[in-house]
Amino acid sequence: MTTATHPNPAGAPADTGRTMRALVKHHAAEGLQLVNDRPVPTPGPRDVRIRVTTAGICGTDRHIWQWDDWAASRIPVGIVTGHEFVGLVDTVGAAVTKFKPGQRVSAEGHMCSHTDYLARTGDAHIAADTQIFGIDRDGCFADYICVPEENVWPVHPDIPDKFAATFDPLGNAVHTVMEAGVSAQNVLISGVGIIGLMAVTVARAAGAARIYCTDVDPKRLALARKLGAAEAFDASQGDEWIKQIRRETPGQGVDVLLEMSGAPAAMDQGFRALRNGGRAALLGLPAKSVTFDFNANIIFKGCTVLGINGRRIWKTWYQSEALLRSGRLQLDDIVTHTFPLADYQTAFETMISGEGIKVLMNVAGDA
Ligand code: ZN
């Protein structure tokens, strides 16, 4: 699909004749391939071409690597993968007004035409015509990426590359925490993967009262405690912990549930630990349809359920920047590894095995 706002889809010819390295979904099976003959993309009039410095591997990239049912149904073979990054502006299209070469930037990966009802009424993050780079069109696991100017985010000089490369997942955590509202509230975070762990430190920075977490990985539960969780329960060991939460909270349950696992059992437990009249914000994606007790968990409980998708554009980005600059986020233990792009196999294995949490790839330093 080629439009004025979405030039350079996967496979578009470049006019420079230059080539670059890119991590490509080369065939419909497991793995990715690093090629060095991808044409450097040519920016359209409203595009910014960015020299990628550092890129982050997301859970979504893991699905694309493993080529599960979701990836097979969504990802065009041949695409350049990746959507989390920071880089330097390389060149800009003729109509670009806000950016110039050399500027350090990241970008919102969700692109839309900004013409539909949702985008025009302040909800561009759930616009029906959304396309995502690294999923629907070429992404950032490459030396260069072209992004529409309206999606480019200038990175504050105080924020180092290793955190600037995580604006996308951090934004998921910030969006979830802010939509739910956690200040002086008791909070349960079910599932402490990358975004769940980020939600712990974000909720703490945002003034949550007691933070409880659940997961089935002892290492991540320990990290959740280190990041400020009052208690972190192993959900595979039964649900006695729900009684403990009820005893410890005046409302007989947490005020807020942040569901980050997508696991049906964790969703059920999380809602059972939520007090009547509480709020649940759901970010975790179940692999398939789930059976769920709406009567006990939502209707008679009188709770509010929020679906969370992406990040608010640009409210979440400003909030993330403010939190990063406040010094109150503990991301050092979450961003665990950085590998050169050439070592992408090791980078993905480190992430997939669970040894690493947020794994980055150094793209520019490896050229
Ligand atoms: Zn991501």
Residues whose N, C-alpha, C, O or C-beta is under 5 A from the ligand:
A	BS01	ZN	C58 E84 D168 P169
